[in-house]
Amino acid sequence: QVWIVESGGGLVQPGESLRLSCVASGDIVRRPGMGWYRQAPGGQREPVATITSNGDTVYADSVKGRFTISRGHINTRVWLQMNSLKSEDAAVYYCAASVKGNDYWGQGTQVTVSS
């Protein structure tokens, strides 16, 4: 069994920053590929940032230069640093981990950007 737990969401004003945390645990490999995805109201879930087992990162065009995904000291933990938040960034953010060909998802953390 694999558990994915996200945290760090909240309410911020445009231009402010937020940092999300994701921890994968259970029957996992030492350094799984992991990523952040988001789903806005009425929208579809879309990739935001991913990081592979060897450290390669990929960002959605809409967040390049503002968001940074990184691994923690423990390789099963990743962070998403979100700077200069915009109203269009508001969504439920989900973390996922790829373990031995299977994808596992957390329950999501709400990010609200409003003045």
N, C-alpha and C positions, 0 to 999 in steps of 0.2 A: 504494500500500500504506500502511496505517495501523498504527502500533504504539501500544499502550497498556501502560504499565508502572506497577505499583503497588509501593509499599514502605512500611515502617514498622510492619508487624504484629509481634506478639510476645506474650509472656506477662506479664500483669499481675494484680494482686490487685483484688478489688472496691473501688471507690472511687477507684482510680487513674486516670491519664489516659494517652492515647496519641494520636499524630498520624500520620495516613496521608498519603502523597503519591502523586499520580498525574500522569504526564506523557504527553501525546499527541504523537506525531511522525509524520512522513511526509507523505503527500498529504492535508493537513488545511487547514481554513480558519483564519483568524487567531484567531478567538475562538469555538470550537465550544461547543455546549451539552454539559455534562458532568455526571456524577453518580456517586454511590456506591450500591452495592447489596450485599446480604449474603445468605448462604445458610448456615443453621445445619444441623448434622447431622440428617438425616431431614426437613428442611424444604425449602421452595421459595425460590428467589431472590426477594428483595423489595427495593423501593427504600428507601433510607435518607435520602438527601439529593441534590437536584439543583440545578444552577445553569444558567440560560439564558445565551444570548449577551449579553443586556442586563443581566445581573446579578440577575435574580429568583431567589429560592431557595424550595424546597419541602422540608419535612421530614416524615418519618414521625412520627406521634403519639408513638410509643414513645421517640423520641430528642429531641423538642423541649425546648429549654432545657438540653440537655446536649451536643449535637453542633453543630458549626458547619462549614459548607462555605464555602470561599473560594477566590478565584483568586490565584495568585501574581503576581509582577511580570510574568512571562511568561504570557500569556493561555491558553496551552495546558497550563498546569500548575494543578492544583487540590489543595487540602488538605482533610482532614477531621479537625478537632480533636474528640476524644472525651474528655469529662470525666465524672467520676462513673460509671465503667464498672460495669455489672452483669453477673452471670453470664449473663443472657439476651442480652447483647450478643455473646457468643462466637459466632463464625462466620468463614467465609471472606469477606472483603470484596473486591468487584470494582469496578473503575472502568470507566466506559463514556463514549464520546464519540459525539456525533451529527454526522456530516459529510455534507453534501449528501444528506440523506435516508437515509443508511445508518448503522447502529449498529455500533460497534466495541468489543470487550471485551478487558480484560487477563486475565491468568491468575490473579489473585487473590492476596491476602495474608492469612495466618492471624492471627486475633485470638483469643487464649485468655484468659479471665477466670476465675481460680481462686485459692482460698486455700490 
